[in-house]
Amino acid sequence: MAGSNEMVVPLNTWVLISNFKLAYTLLRRPDGTFNRHLAEFLDRKVPANANPVDRVFSFDVIIDRGTSLLSRIYRPAIVEEPQPNIVELEKPVTAEVVPVIIFFHGGSFAHSSANSAIYDTLCRRLVGICKAVVVSVNYRRAPENRYPCAYDDGCTALKWVNSRSWLQSRKDSKVHIFLAGDSSGGNIAHHVATRAVESGIDVLGNILLNPMFGGQERTESERRLDGKYFVTLQDRDWYWRAFLPEGEDRDHLACNPFGPNGRSLEEINFPKSLVVVAGFDLIQDWQLAYVEGLKKAGKEVKLLYLEQATIGFYLLPNNNHFHTVMAELALLGSVFFLIYRLPSLVVW
């Protein structure tokens, strides 16, 4: 809640995120271990549903049996079609052009999953708003699986998606891939995009919602917002210690991509990016530094800064910030279709 009389955070958002914070506090142990059994019990999950919900159906696929990596696929349902059977779930897309969004859920690398109810709902919204197929990746989580496991799983999902003939657009027989994620998922999307260049796979764009970046130095926003709006520096530090290689600090490339140990992007074909930053997120200075890092490297990036938004605002449609971001994503979807129908158009 805000310190003034104005309620910046809608009540049900405040309750939702406060409940998450309470649960997260119970799950983290001072010795760096994590109560995974309790976490799975507390995380409300929903099954995949071949029966369309809000004109979207979903199904789960194991894409790497070696690591038991699962992804949940969301596809738009055609009204007049009957419920698909198991054979028809992977039938070829029928649209001339269709974006495929590979989505990485948030949870500070430790929490949530592809079948968490809040992310199932968000992915269904992305299908409708972007007219896309969404592939939500159930990557391995810390601290049981530290860096680089989540990035490895993201790359496995990227290669799997790129190899699916049924995801190819009819117009050019290509899979048109976008990467998206919130919090730690936004961090994963960035690092998977850098690896995609090495794999020779084209990624058309990155969509990062409140991406989780950091660094060893304390910033002004971290000091000012520590303990306000749900998150403390102590919380953030715990998650970085749980994810990064043992003995590494927050200037590791995974945490601080443009820091002293970062990698230059100037010479690589890095995708265009949309970065959404909430004004009440204590790591906003690191997110803004990330945007500046992309600009200095000569990469196209659009910043959407929402001054009075908090973490998780995009999970519930009860605030103007939610609708602002969804309208921006709908615009990106429209521009995508225009580009591929009018190839001379160069805007994004």
C-alpha positions as CSV (number, residue, x, y, z in Angstrom):
1,M,0.0,0.0,0.0
2,A,1.1,3.6,-0.6
3,G,2.2,5.8,2.3
4,S,-0.3,8.4,1.2
5,N,-4.1,8.3,1.3
6,E,-4.2,7.1,-2.3
7,M,-4.4,3.3,-2.8
8,V,-1.8,2.8,-5.5
9,V,-2.1,-1.0,-5.3
10,P,-5.6,-2.4,-5.9
11,L,-6.8,-4.3,-2.9
12,N,-7.0,-7.8,-4.5
13,T,-3.6,-7.3,-6.1
14,W,-2.2,-6.4,-2.7
15,V,-3.8,-9.5,-1.1
16,L,-2.5,-11.8,-3.9
17,I,1.1,-10.6,-3.8
18,S,1.1,-10.4,0.0
19,N,0.0,-14.0,0.1
20,F,2.8,-14.9,-2.2
21,K,5.3,-13.0,0.0
22,L,4.1,-14.8,3.1
23,A,4.4,-18.2,1.4
24,Y,7.8,-17.3,-0.1
25,T,9.1,-16.4,3.4
26,L,8.0,-19.7,4.8
27,L,9.8,-21.6,2.0
28,R,13.2,-20.0,2.2
29,R,15.6,-21.3,4.8
30,P,18.5,-19.4,6.2
31,D,21.0,-22.1,5.2
32,G,20.1,-21.5,1.5
33,T,17.9,-24.6,1.1
34,F,14.3,-24.5,0.0
35,N,11.1,-26.3,1.2
36,R,10.1,-27.7,-2.2
37,H,7.5,-30.0,-0.9
38,L,5.6,-27.2,0.8
39,A,6.1,-25.0,-2.2
40,E,4.4,-27.5,-4.5
41,F,1.6,-27.8,-1.9
42,L,1.0,-24.1,-1.7
43,D,1.2,-23.4,-5.5
44,R,-2.2,-23.5,-7.0
45,K,-1.9,-25.4,-10.2
46,V,-4.3,-26.1,-13.1
47,P,-4.2,-29.0,-15.6
48,A,-3.9,-28.5,-19.3
49,N,-7.3,-28.4,-21.0
50,A,-8.0,-29.6,-24.5
51,N,-11.6,-28.3,-24.0
52,P,-11.2,-24.6,-25.0
53,V,-11.4,-22.1,-22.2
54,D,-11.8,-18.5,-23.4
55,R,-11.2,-19.8,-27.0
56,V,-7.8,-21.3,-26.1
57,F,-6.9,-24.9,-25.6
58,S,-3.7,-26.3,-24.0
59,F,-1.7,-29.5,-23.7
60,D,1.5,-30.6,-22.1
61,V,4.5,-32.0,-23.9
62,I,7.7,-33.5,-22.6
63,I,10.4,-32.0,-24.8
64,D,13.5,-33.5,-23.1
65,R,13.2,-36.8,-21.4
66,G,16.7,-36.5,-20.0
67,T,15.8,-33.6,-17.8
68,S,12.0,-34.3,-17.8
69,L,11.6,-30.8,-19.3
70,L,7.9,-30.1,-19.9
71,S,6.3,-27.3,-21.8
72,R,2.6,-26.3,-21.9
73,I,1.4,-25.3,-25.4
74,Y,-1.5,-22.9,-25.8
75,R,-3.3,-22.6,-29.1
76,P,-6.3,-20.5,-30.2
77,A,-9.4,-22.6,-30.8
78,I,-11.6,-22.1,-33.9
79,V,-15.2,-21.7,-32.8
80,E,-16.7,-24.2,-35.2
81,E,-14.2,-26.9,-34.5
82,P,-15.0,-29.8,-32.1
83,Q,-12.7,-30.4,-29.1
84,P,-9.4,-31.8,-30.6
85,N,-8.3,-35.3,-29.9
86,I,-4.8,-36.2,-28.9
87,V,-3.7,-36.7,-32.5
88,E,-5.0,-33.2,-33.6
89,L,-3.3,-31.2,-30.8
90,E,-0.2,-30.8,-33.0
91,K,-2.0,-30.2,-36.3
92,P,-0.3,-27.5,-38.4
93,V,-1.3,-23.9,-37.8
94,T,-3.7,-22.6,-40.4
95,A,-2.9,-18.9,-40.4
96,E,-0.7,-17.3,-43.1
97,V,1.6,-15.9,-40.3
98,V,1.5,-16.8,-36.7
99,P,3.9,-15.6,-33.9
100,V,5.1,-18.3,-31.5
101,I,5.8,-16.9,-28.0
102,I,8.1,-18.9,-25.8
103,F,7.2,-17.8,-22.3
104,F,9.3,-18.1,-19.1
105,H,7.4,-17.7,-15.9
106,G,8.6,-15.6,-12.9
107,G,9.2,-16.6,-9.4
108,S,12.8,-15.5,-8.8
109,F,14.1,-18.7,-10.3
110,A,12.7,-20.7,-7.4
111,H,8.9,-20.4,-7.4
112,S,6.0,-21.2,-9.7
113,S,5.8,-23.4,-12.7
114,A,4.2,-23.6,-16.2
115,N,1.1,-25.0,-14.7
116,S,0.7,-22.4,-11.9
117,A,-2.8,-20.9,-12.2
118,I,-1.6,-17.3,-12.4
119,Y,0.7,-18.1,-15.4
120,D,-1.8,-20.4,-17.1
121,T,-4.2,-17.4,-17.1
122,L,-1.5,-15.0,-18.3
123,C,-0.5,-17.3,-21.2
124,R,-4.1,-17.7,-22.3
125,R,-4.4,-13.9,-22.4
126,L,-1.3,-13.7,-24.5
127,V,-2.8,-16.1,-27.1
128,G,-5.9,-13.9,-27.4
129,I,-4.1,-10.6,-27.4
130,C,-1.2,-11.4,-29.7
131,K,-3.0,-14.0,-31.9
132,A,-0.2,-16.3,-31.1
133,V,0.7,-19.8,-30.1
134,V,2.3,-19.7,-26.6
135,V,4.9,-22.3,-25.3
136,S,5.3,-22.0,-21.6
137,V,8.5,-23.6,-20.3
138,N,8.6,-25.5,-17.1
139,Y,12.3,-24.9,-16.5
140,R,14.3,-26.4,-13.6
141,R,14.3,-24.2,-10.5
142,A,16.9,-23.1,-8.0
143,P,18.3,-23.9,-5.5
144,E,18.2,-27.5,-6.5
145,N,19.2,-26.6,-10.1
146,R,21.5,-23.5,-10.2
147,Y,22.8,-21.5,-13.1
148,P,22.9,-22.4,-16.0
149,C,20.1,-25.0,-15.8
150,A,17.2,-22.6,-16.4
151,Y,19.1,-21.1,-19.4
152,D,19.9,-24.6,-20.8
153,D,16.2,-25.5,-20.5
154,G,15.3,-22.3,-22.3
155,C,17.6,-23.1,-25.2
156,T,16.3,-26.7,-25.4
157,A,12.7,-25.3,-25.6
158,L,13.9,-22.8,-28.3
159,K,15.4,-25.5,-30.4
160,W,12.4,-27.7,-30.0
161,V,10.0,-25.0,-31.0
162,N,12.1,-24.1,-34.0
163,S,12.1,-27.7,-35.2
164,R,8.3,-28.2,-35.1
165,S,6.9,-28.2,-38.6
166,W,3.4,-27.7,-37.3
167,L,4.4,-24.3,-35.9
168,Q,5.5,-23.0,-39.3
169,S,3.5,-20.2,-40.8
170,R,2.0,-21.0,-44.1
171,K,3.3,-17.9,-45.8
172,D,7.0,-18.8,-45.6
173,S,7.3,-22.1,-43.8
174,K,9.2,-20.5,-40.9
175,V,8.6,-20.5,-37.2
176,H,8.4,-16.9,-36.1
177,I,9.7,-16.9,-32.5
178,F,9.4,-14.3,-29.8
179,L,10.7,-14.7,-26.2
180,A,8.8,-13.4,-23.2
181,G,9.0,-13.6,-19.4
182,D,8.4,-11.8,-16.2
183,S,10.8,-11.4,-13.2
184,S,13.3,-14.3,-13.5
185,G,11.6,-15.3,-16.7
186,G,12.5,-12.0,-18.2
187,N,16.1,-12.6,-17.2
188,I,16.0,-16.1,-18.8
189,A,14.5,-14.6,-22.0
190,H,17.5,-12.2,-22.3
191,H,20.1,-15.0,-21.9
192,V,18.3,-17.4,-24.2
193,A,18.2,-14.7,-26.9
194,T,22.0,-14.3,-26.6
195,R,22.5,-18.0,-27.0
196,A,20.0,-18.2,-29.9
197,V,22.5,-16.2,-32.0
198,E,25.1,-19.0,-31.5
199,S,22.5,-21.6,-32.5
200,G,21.6,-19.7,-35.7
201,I,18.0,-19.4,-34.6
202,D,16.2,-16.2,-35.4
203,V,14.4,-14.6,-32.5
204,L,12.2,-11.7,-33.7
205,G,11.7,-10.0,-30.3
206,N,12.0,-10.1,-26.6
207,I,9.2,-9.1,-24.2
208,L,10.5,-8.5,-20.6
209,L,8.1,-7.8,-17.8
210,N,9.8,-6.4,-14.7
211,P,12.9,-8.5,-15.6
212,M,15.1,-9.6,-12.7
213,F,18.5,-8.1,-13.0
214,G,20.9,-6.8,-10.3
215,G,24.5,-6.1,-9.4
216,Q,26.9,-5.9,-6.5
217,E,26.5,-2.2,-6.0
218,R,23.4,-0.9,-4.2
219,T,21.4,1.5,-6.3
220,E,19.2,4.5,-5.3
221,S,15.9,2.6,-6.0
222,E,17.1,-0.4,-3.9
223,R,17.8,1.8,-0.9
224,R,14.6,3.8,-1.3
225,L,12.2,0.9,-1.9
226,D,13.7,-1.7,0.3
227,G,10.9,-3.4,2.3
228,K,8.2,-1.4,0.5
229,Y,5.8,-2.9,-2.0
230,F,6.4,-6.5,-1.0
231,V,10.1,-7.0,-1.6
232,T,13.3,-6.5,0.5
233,L,16.9,-6.5,-0.5
234,Q,17.4,-9.5,1.8
235,D,14.8,-11.4,-0.3
236,R,16.5,-10.6,-3.5
237,D,19.9,-11.4,-2.2
238,W,18.7,-14.9,-1.1
239,Y,17.4,-15.7,-4.5
240,W,20.6,-14.7,-6.2
241,R,22.7,-16.8,-3.8
242,A,20.3,-19.7,-4.5
243,F,20.7,-19.3,-8.3
244,L,24.2,-18.2,-9.1
245,P,27.2,-20.6,-9.0
246,E,28.4,-21.0,-5.4
247,G,31.0,-18.3,-4.5
248,E,29.9,-15.9,-7.3
249,D,28.5,-12.4,-6.5
250,R,25.8,-10.3,-8.1
251,D,28.2,-9.0,-10.8
252,H,28.0,-12.4,-12.4
253,L,27.0,-12.3,-16.1
254,A,23.6,-13.9,-15.2
255,C,22.6,-11.2,-12.8
256,N,24.4,-8.2,-14.3
257,P,24.6,-8.7,-18.1
258,F,26.1,-5.3,-18.8
259,G,28.3,-5.2,-15.6
260,P,32.1,-5.8,-15.3
261,N,31.7,-9.4,-16.3
262,G,29.1,-8.8,-18.9
263,R,29.1,-9.8,-22.6
264,S,29.2,-7.2,-25.4
265,L,26.2,-7.4,-27.7
266,E,27.5,-4.9,-30.3
267,E,28.6,-7.6,-32.8
268,I,25.6,-9.9,-32.5
269,N,22.2,-9.8,-34.1
270,F,20.2,-9.4,-30.8
271,P,16.4,-9.1,-31.2
272,K,14.4,-6.0,-30.6
273,S,13.1,-5.7,-27.1
274,L,10.2,-4.3,-25.1
275,V,11.1,-3.8,-21.5
276,V,8.3,-3.0,-19.0
277,V,9.5,-1.4,-15.7
278,A,7.3,-0.8,-12.6
279,G,8.0,2.4,-10.7
280,F,7.6,0.6,-7.3
281,D,9.9,-2.3,-8.1
282,L,13.1,-1.9,-6.0
283,I,15.3,-3.2,-8.8
284,Q,14.0,-0.7,-11.4
285,D,17.5,1.0,-11.6
286,W,19.0,-2.3,-12.8
287,Q,16.1,-2.7,-15.3
288,L,16.7,0.8,-16.6
289,A,20.5,0.2,-16.8
290,Y,19.6,-2.9,-18.9
291,V,17.7,-0.7,-21.3
292,E,20.6,1.7,-21.5
293,G,23.0,-1.2,-22.1
294,L,21.0,-2.3,-25.1
295,K,20.9,1.2,-26.5
296,K,24.7,1.6,-26.1
297,A,25.1,-1.7,-27.9
298,G,23.1,-0.3,-30.8
299,K,20.1,-2.5,-30.2
300,E,16.4,-1.5,-30.7
301,V,14.6,-1.3,-27.4
302,K,11.4,0.2,-26.2
303,L,10.9,1.1,-22.6
304,L,7.5,1.2,-21.0
305,Y,7.9,2.8,-17.6
306,L,4.8,2.7,-15.4
307,E,5.5,5.1,-12.5
308,Q,3.0,3.8,-10.0
309,A,3.0,0.1,-10.9
310,T,4.2,-2.6,-8.6
311,I,5.6,-6.1,-9.2
312,G,2.9,-8.5,-10.5
313,F,0.6,-5.8,-11.8
314,Y,0.1,-7.7,-15.1
315,L,-1.3,-10.7,-13.4
316,L,-4.8,-9.2,-12.6
317,P,-6.9,-7.0,-14.9
318,N,-7.9,-4.6,-12.2
319,N,-5.6,-1.7,-12.8
320,N,-4.8,0.8,-15.6
321,H,-1.2,-0.5,-15.9
322,F,-2.4,-4.0,-16.8
323,H,-4.5,-2.6,-19.6
324,T,-1.6,-0.3,-20.8
325,V,0.7,-3.3,-21.1
326,M,-1.9,-5.5,-22.8
327,A,-2.6,-2.8,-25.3
328,E,1.1,-2.5,-26.1
329,L,1.3,-6.3,-26.6
330,A,-1.8,-6.1,-28.9
331,L,-0.1,-3.4,-30.9
332,L,3.1,-5.5,-31.3
333,G,0.9,-8.3,-32.5
334,S,-0.7,-6.0,-35.1
335,V,2.6,-4.7,-36.3
336,F,3.9,-8.3,-36.7
337,F,1.1,-9.2,-39.0
338,L,1.5,-5.9,-40.9
339,I,5.2,-6.6,-41.4
340,Y,4.6,-10.0,-42.8
341,R,1.8,-9.0,-45.0
342,L,3.5,-5.8,-46.1
343,P,7.3,-6.7,-46.2
344,S,8.4,-3.1,-46.9
345,L,7.1,-2.0,-43.5
346,V,10.0,-1.6,-41.2
347,V,8.4,-0.4,-37.9
348,W,8.1,-2.8,-34.9
